[in-house]
Every structure is written in structure tokens, then in C-alpha cells.
């Protein structure tokens, strides 16, 4: 036996189906129209979690520690060694360090600094 609906129930079913259709269509369009920025960020996060081969410049760090300096470096080739005291002895030692690692020597109120990219 077929069920008959009142006019109010029929309108309720129609409005409910219309709302569900709009919501499902909105969710569908949200998934297929993801902005390029979001996709790019996702790729960058994926690349950032991959293993990175880091080469530690042990000879540079060791030399900088021997002259009691503060060494900074990164995996893109930056090398930096800073001595707080800009004495003549430190200038000579840092000049040798700069020539050995092909860096630039600078000095001033910060001390003596060898820095550059290798």
C-alpha cells in the first residue's frame, strides 16, 4: 500500500533534499577548487619532512674553537667565525682563517669576523 504525504510533509521533504543537495555541492566544490597556495604549502611541508643531507664543516668549527671564536654555519655554504676582541693578534689569526676558507675579513666594535659562502 502506497503511503501518501500531506502537503506540509511533501514541502518538508523537498526543502530537506534541497538543503542536502546544496551542502553536498558546496563540499564537492570546496575539494576540487583548492587554491594553489594551499597546494604549494602542502608540497613544501612534504619536502621539508624529507631527510636532508647536512655536511658539518668540522675543520672550520674546530679552527674557530681553537682561536676561541663563535662559529655559525648553515647547509647552504655560509661560514662565520666571530672573535669579540679586535686585537692585532686576533686580526692576524682571523686573516689566516679567512684565507684558508676563502672568506671575507671584517672588524669593528663587534670584534673580528670572517664570513662568507663557500
N, C-alpha and C positions, 0 to 999 in steps of 0.2 A: 504494500500500500504506500503510495507516494505521500510524502509529508508536504504540507502546504505551510507557507510562511505568511505572516501578516505583513502589511506594507512597512511597518516600522522595523521588523526583523530583516526584511529584504534590504532596506536602506542601510541598516547597521552592517550587514554582510558586505554590501557594496563599498561603503566608506572604509571598513576594515581592510578589505582587499586592496583598495586604492592606497591606503597608508602603507601597507606592507610592500606594495609594488614600488612606491616612491623611496622607501628606506632601502630596499634591496638594490634599486637602480643607483642610488647615491653611493652605497658601499662599493658597488661594482666600479663606478666611475672614479672613486677615490683610489682604488687599487690600480687601475690602468693609467691614471694620469699623475703618477708620482713625479714631482719636479726633478729636473736634472741635478739641482743642488743636493737634494736628499740622496740620490743615487751616487753622486760623487763622494759624498761624506761616507756612505756605506762602503764604497770601494777603498777609500783612504783608511778606514778603520780596519778593513780586511788586510790591506797591505801593511799596516802598522803592527799587526799581530804576527806577521811572518817573522821568522828568525833573521836577525841582522848579524852579518859578519863584522865584528869590531876588532880592529887591529890596534892593540895598545902600544904606543910608542915608548917601550921600556927604556931604550937608550936615552931618549930625550928627558924622560921623567927622572931617571937616575942621575943624569948630569945636573939637572936643575936642583935636585935634592942635595947633591954634593956641594953646591955653592949656596945652599940654604935659601933657595928661592921657592916661590909658589908657582906650580905649573898648572896650566889649563890646556886642554886639548879637546878635539872632537873627532868624529869619524869622517869628517869632510876635509881633513887636512890642516885644520887650524892648530897652531902650536903657539904657546905663550908662556914665558917664564918671567916672573917679576921679582926683583930684589928691592927691598924697602930703602936700603942705604945707597945713595948715589956717589959712593967714594970712588977714587981713581982706580983702586984695586978691582972693585966690582965692575967698573967700566971696561977694564982690560979683559976680565974673565968673561963678561957678557958679550964683548966683541968677538971673542973666540967662539962662544956658543952660537952666536948669530951666524958667523961664517961657516961653522961646521954644519949647521942645519939649514943654511940659506934663508935666514930670517932677517928682519929689519930691527935695528937697534934704535931705541929712543930713551931719553932720560929727562927727568924734570922733578917736580915736587913729589910725584908718586914713587920715585926711585929710578931704577934702571929696568928697562923692559925689552925683551926680544920677542917679536911676534911676527906672524905671517902664516901663509899657507904653503904646505909642501906638496 
